[in-house]
């Protein structure tokens, strides 16, 4: 409470964050005004609790063939609510009913890479990331869709032609490669001399 009866000698402070150190001061007041604050109390740490804030910005993608890369925004220390903090990563192929669960025990982690030869390139996965500490498992993020890694292009560009422009220059052209469901978008081409 903001104002405590003058005959009261203790009060309960509520809505504090778990696993955070606090110090307290008391001031006396009357009809004339407010006096000097007391010396600060000794530091007191509140008890640990299950974390309640889920990671944000859950996304991912990229990586190599047969990889599912999952990323998230790490949880700050003041929201970890206790020791033994880590992340729970859950994912499943889009349309599947059972989740695969992985534990990432590092507090600083913001990435998990799942490798499995059975993953087809550019496959959509449902992904959610949660938190835990020594007190138990906390909240999970909402579901995000993340695509597995692309594969390298399986064929060479077609329609390659070369035209001499000058004594020191040749212009090389080719037909652009179409987007492929399995190999993804082409990010660039390499021209080599033969």
PyMOL commands that set and color helices and strands:
alter all, ss='L'
color gray80, all
select helices_A, chain A and resi 77-79
alter helices_A, ss='H'
color red, helices_A
select strands_A, chain A and resi 21-22+44-45+56-60+67-73+86-93+100-104+111-115+124-133+136-140+144-147+161-164+170-173
alter strands_A, ss='S'
color yellow, strands_A
deselect
rebuild
show_as cartoon
